[in-house]
Amino acid sequence: MFQNNGRLIAVHPKKIAVNALKDEGEADKILNWITGEINDIWENRDEIKPCESVPEKPKIIEVLKLLPQTVESAVSLHVWFFQLLLLRE
């Protein structure tokens, strides 16, 4: 799953899912773009090196520093903290 122009795009073996489309014309435009990207990747597959590294888990304090420092955020801080703990799992 990735994002392009504010839309989430999920590529599955037998389908492609895109959210927030206005009409069929926009869907065709995105499908043509993604088809071109997939074909380019296939043509260059011998030159692409896989990434085998695993990203480091974020430290809780680093994520907390990114949260807004307002009264409203202090009220919901326990919710954010719980979600952060779930994401780290």
Buried (B, 14 or more C-beta within 10 A) or exposed (E): EEEEEEEEBEEEEEEBEBEEEEEEEEEEEBEEEBEEEEEEEEEEEEEEEEEEEEEEEEEEEEBEEEBEEEEEEEEEEEEEBEEBEEEEE
